[in-house]
Amino acid sequence: MKRDVLSILVLTIFGANAQAQQQAPQILVRAAHCLAAKGFLPSAGAGALSLGYFLDEQSYPGDKVVYVVAFAAPSRSNGEVFAVFLSSKNDQETFNIQNNASFVLSKREPLGVSFVNPPLGGTWTQEHLASAIKAIEKQPRFTVPVKELSAASTCQCDSYTDQQTKKNGK
């Protein structure tokens, strides 16, 4: 009896670890690579990031949006959310960062999310980001080593901040 209980406990622990160590999907790794390349995520120094994502092919007809959440910690319900538009031309993927915000999940808020630093745009944008955050909360989180993000990638990275950088001469 004790042996059976011990066996079940060991299998449960190893099963949970195997799930937690699941390989991050390449679309998430490439989007996170661009977020790090554009300075939205650490590109060095930090050990690993706790990330989640949601691919939206419905909200913007003809466009794909990868929503990425970088959680403050693996067990936390706060972090940063990013809206990254994905396009492809001549076998070249482009990840275009179009919005970001800091958030905290909150049962007191009508959307279930409180934006600490609100995104650009109005109510529609906040509703879509909040909906993406809630969808990501229901999915697995992935631990991605920061060094993996700095690896060379074949995708192109663009951001809404690129125009500001060019205007300021940086």
Backbone hydrogen bonds in HBPLUS format (Angstrom, degrees):
<---DONOR---> <-ACCEPTOR-->    atom                        ^
c    i                          cat <-CA-CA->   ^        H-A-AA   ^      H-
h    n   atom  resd res      DA  || num        DHA   H-A  angle D-A-AA Bond
n    s   type  num  typ     dist DA aas  dist angle  dist       angle   num
A0005-VAL N   A0001-MET O   3.04 MM   4  6.37 160.9  2.08 152.6 157.3     1
A0006-LEU N   A0002-LYS O   2.89 MM   4  6.08 160.0  1.93 149.8 155.7     2
A0007-SER N   A0003-ARG O   2.86 MM   4  6.05 154.9  1.92 145.5 152.6     3
A0008-ILE N   A0004-ASP O   2.95 MM   4  6.17 161.0  1.99 149.5 154.1     4
A0009-LEU N   A0005-VAL O   2.95 MM   4  6.15 158.6  1.99 147.6 153.8     5
A0010-VAL N   A0006-LEU O   2.93 MM   4  6.14 162.5  1.96 152.1 156.3     6
A0011-LEU N   A0007-SER O   2.96 MM   4  6.15 166.9  1.98 151.5 155.3     7
A0012-THR N   A0008-ILE O   2.91 MM   4  6.04 153.7  1.98 146.7 154.3     8
A0013-ILE N   A0009-LEU O   2.98 MM   4  6.22 161.9  2.01 151.4 155.6     9
A0014-PHE N   A0010-VAL O   2.93 MM   4  6.15 173.5  1.94 158.4 160.1    10
A0015-GLY N   A0011-LEU O   2.81 MM   4  5.77 150.2  1.89 141.0 150.3    11
A0016-ALA N   A0012-THR O   2.93 MM   4  6.08 155.6  1.99 146.2 152.2    12
A0017-ASN N   A0013-ILE O   2.98 MM   4  6.24 157.6  2.03 149.0 155.3    13
A0018-ALA N   A0014-PHE O   2.90 MM   4  6.07 153.3  1.98 144.3 151.5    14
A0019-GLN N   A0015-GLY O   3.05 MM   4  6.27 155.8  2.11 144.6 150.8    15
A0020-ALA N   A0016-ALA O   2.91 MM   4  6.12 158.5  1.95 147.7 154.0    16
A0021-GLN N   A0017-ASN O   2.92 MM   4  6.01 137.0  2.11 142.1 153.0    17
A0022-GLN N   A0019-GLN O   3.24 MM   3  5.30 161.0  2.28 110.2 110.9    18
A0028-LEU N   A0025-PRO O   3.04 MM   3  5.45 126.3  2.34 107.8 120.7    19
A0029-VAL N   A0025-PRO O   3.08 MM   4  6.45 159.5  2.12 151.1 157.5    20
A0030-ARG N   A0026-GLN O   2.84 MM   4  5.97 166.0  1.85 155.4 158.3    21
A0031-ALA N   A0027-ILE O   3.06 MM   4  6.10 157.2  2.11 137.6 144.2    22
A0032-ALA N   A0028-LEU O   2.85 MM   4  5.99 162.5  1.89 151.0 156.3    23
A0033-HIS N   A0029-VAL O   2.79 MM   4  5.97 145.3  1.91 141.4 151.9    24
A0034-CYS N   A0030-ARG O   3.09 MM   4  6.39 157.2  2.14 145.9 150.2    25
A0035-LEU N   A0031-ALA O   2.96 MM   4  6.31 153.4  2.03 145.8 153.9    26
A0036-ALA N   A0032-ALA O   2.87 MM   4  6.11 154.3  1.94 149.4 155.7    27
A0037-ALA N   A0033-HIS O   2.79 MM   4  6.03 158.4  1.83 149.6 156.7    28
A0038-LYS N   A0034-CYS O   2.93 MM   4  6.05 143.8  2.06 146.0 153.9    29
A0040-PHE N   A0035-LEU O   2.73 MM   5  5.01 144.8  1.85 168.6 161.8    30
A0041-LEU N   A0035-LEU O   3.22 MM   6  5.58 139.3  2.39 112.3 110.7    31
A0039-GLY N   A0036-ALA O   3.04 MM   3  5.04 160.8  2.08 104.7 110.2    32
A0146-VAL N   A0047-GLY O   3.19 MM  99  5.91 159.6  2.24 123.4 129.3    33
A0049-LEU N   A0144-VAL O   2.85 MM  95  5.24 162.4  1.88 138.1 141.8    34
A0144-VAL N   A0049-LEU O   2.87 MM  95  5.24 160.2  1.91 151.3 156.6    35
A0071-PHE N   A0050-SER O   2.83 MM  21  5.43 152.0  1.91 165.8 170.9    36
A0051-LEU N   A0142-PHE O   2.78 MM  91  5.15 172.8  1.78 155.8 156.0    37
A0142-PHE N   A0051-LEU O   2.69 MM  91  5.15 166.7  1.71 155.5 160.4    38
A0052-GLY N   A0069-VAL O   2.96 MM  17  5.16 144.3  2.09 143.5 151.8    39
A0069-VAL N   A0052-GLY O   2.89 MM  17  5.16 167.0  1.91 143.0 145.6    40
A0054-PHE N   A0067-TYR O   2.92 MM  13  5.15 140.3  2.08 142.0 150.8    41
A0067-TYR N   A0054-PHE O   2.84 MM  13  5.15 170.8  1.85 160.2 158.2    42
A0056-ASP N   A0065-VAL O   2.78 MM   9  5.11 174.8  1.78 162.2 162.4    43
A0065-VAL N   A0056-ASP O   2.92 MM   9  5.11 164.0  1.94 147.2 152.5    44
A0063-ASP N   A0060-TYR O   2.82 MM   3  5.35 160.6  1.86 148.4 149.4    45
A0086-LEU N   A0064-LYS O   2.88 MM  22  5.40 168.6  1.89 150.2 153.0    46
A0066-VAL N   A0084-VAL O   2.73 MM  18  5.11 171.7  1.74 156.5 154.4    47
A0084-VAL N   A0066-VAL O   2.99 MM  18  5.11 155.6  2.05 136.4 143.7    48
A0068-VAL N   A0082-PHE O   2.97 MM  14  5.16 155.6  2.03 141.1 149.0    49
A0082-PHE N   A0068-VAL O   2.81 MM  14  5.16 145.7  1.93 149.1 159.5    50
A0070-ALA N   A0080-GLU O   2.87 MM  10  5.23 156.7  1.92 150.3 158.0    51
A0080-GLU N   A0070-ALA O   3.00 MM  10  5.23 158.7  2.05 139.3 144.5    52
A0072-ALA N   A0078-ASN O   2.87 MM   6  5.88 165.7  1.89 148.5 146.6    53
A0076-ARG N   A0073-ALA O   3.04 MM   3  5.14 168.0  2.06 116.1 119.3    54
A0105-LEU N   A0077-SER O   3.04 MM  28  5.75 161.4  2.08 162.9 168.8    55
A0079-GLY N   A0103-PHE O   3.13 MM  24  5.63 158.3  2.18 142.9 146.7    56
A0103-PHE N   A0079-GLY O   2.89 MM  24  5.63 161.6  1.93 155.8 159.1    57
A0081-VAL N   A0101-ALA O   2.84 MM  20  5.44 162.1  1.87 160.6 166.8    58
A0101-ALA N   A0081-VAL O   2.99 MM  20  5.44 142.3  2.14 148.3 155.5    59
A0083-ALA N   A0099-ASN O   2.94 MM  16  5.09 161.8  1.97 133.7 137.1    60
A0098-GLN N   A0083-ALA O   2.86 MM  15  5.68 167.9  1.88 166.6 170.8    61
A0085-PHE N   A0096-ASN O   2.81 MM  11  4.96 154.2  1.88 148.1 139.5    62
A0096-ASN N   A0085-PHE O   2.79 MM  11  4.96 171.7  1.80 152.5 155.2    63
A0087-SER N   A0094-THR O   3.00 MM   7  5.23 156.5  2.06 147.8 154.4    64
A0094-THR N   A0087-SER O   2.78 MM   7  5.23 161.8  1.81 152.6 153.0    65
A0089-LYS N   A0092-GLN O   3.04 MM   3  5.27 158.1  2.09 136.5 141.1    66
A0092-GLN N   A0089-LYS O   2.94 MM   3  5.27 151.1  2.02 110.6 119.9    67
A0156-GLN N   A0093-GLU O   2.77 MM  63  6.14 170.6  1.78 160.0 161.8    68
A0095-PHE N   A0156-GLN O   2.86 MM  61  6.22 164.9  1.88 167.7 167.9    69
A0158-ASP N   A0095-PHE O   2.91 MM  63  6.14 170.0  1.92 150.8 152.2    70
A0097-ILE N   A0158-ASP O   2.87 MM  61  6.16 162.3  1.90 140.9 136.1    71
A0160-TYR N   A0097-ILE O   2.92 MM  63  6.24 138.3  2.09 161.2 172.1    72
A0102-SER N   A0117-ASN O   3.16 MM  15  4.96 147.7  2.27 127.7 136.2    73
A0116-VAL N   A0102-SER O   2.89 MM  14  5.24 132.7  2.11 118.7 131.2    74
A0104-VAL N   A0114-SER O   2.86 MM  10  5.27 141.7  2.00 147.6 159.7    75
A0114-SER N   A0104-VAL O   2.80 MM  10  5.27 170.6  1.81 160.6 163.9    76
A0106-SER N   A0112-GLY O   2.95 MM   6  5.08 165.0  1.97 115.7 120.6    77
A0109-GLU N   A0106-SER O   3.38 MM   3  5.62 154.6  2.45 103.0 109.5    78
A0112-GLY N   A0109-GLU O   2.95 MM   3  4.96 145.2  2.08 102.3 113.5    79
A0126-GLN N   A0122-GLY O   3.10 MM   4  6.43 162.9  2.13 152.7 157.8    80
A0127-GLU N   A0123-THR O   2.83 MM   4  6.04 159.2  1.87 156.4 162.2    81
A0128-HIS N   A0124-TRP O   3.02 MM   4  6.28 157.5  2.07 148.9 154.4    82
A0129-LEU N   A0125-THR O   2.92 MM   4  6.16 161.8  1.96 154.2 159.5    83
A0130-ALA N   A0126-GLN O   2.85 MM   4  5.94 162.3  1.88 149.2 154.7    84
A0131-SER N   A0127-GLU O   2.90 MM   4  6.03 155.7  1.96 143.7 150.6    85
A0132-ALA N   A0128-HIS O   2.96 MM   4  6.14 155.8  2.02 143.7 150.2    86
A0133-ILE N   A0129-LEU O   2.88 MM   4  6.13 158.9  1.92 151.4 157.2    87
A0134-LYS N   A0130-ALA O   3.00 MM   4  6.23 162.1  2.03 149.8 154.1    88
A0135-ALA N   A0131-SER O   3.00 MM   4  6.24 150.4  2.09 143.6 151.9    89
A0136-ILE N   A0132-ALA O   2.86 MM   4  6.10 157.7  1.91 152.1 158.3    90
A0137-GLU N   A0133-ILE O   2.91 MM   4  6.14 148.1  2.01 147.4 156.4    91
A0138-LYS N   A0135-ALA O   3.20 MM   3  5.45 139.9  2.37 101.2 111.6    92
A0139-GLN N   A0136-ILE O   3.02 MM   3  5.21 159.9  2.06 109.9 116.4    93
A0148-GLU N   A0145-PRO O   2.96 MM   3  5.38 140.3  2.12 108.2 119.3    94
A0149-LEU N   A0146-VAL O   2.90 MM   3  5.24 137.5  2.09 106.6 118.7    95
A0162-ASP N   A0159-SER O   2.97 MM   3  5.37 160.4  2.01 112.0 118.3    96
A0165-THR N   A0161-THR O   3.03 MM   4  6.28 157.0  2.08 154.4 160.8    97
A0166-LYS N   A0162-ASP O   3.05 MM   4  6.31 158.0  2.10 150.8 156.3    98
A0167-LYS N   A0163-GLN O   2.97 MM   4  6.17 158.0  2.02 148.6 154.5    99
A0168-ASN N   A0164-GLN O   2.98 MM   4  6.14 151.4  2.06 146.2 153.4   100
A0170-LYS N   A0165-THR O   2.97 MM   5  5.20 151.3  2.06 158.9 156.5   101
A0169-GLY N   A0166-LYS O   3.20 MM   3  5.07 152.9  2.28  96.7 104.8   102
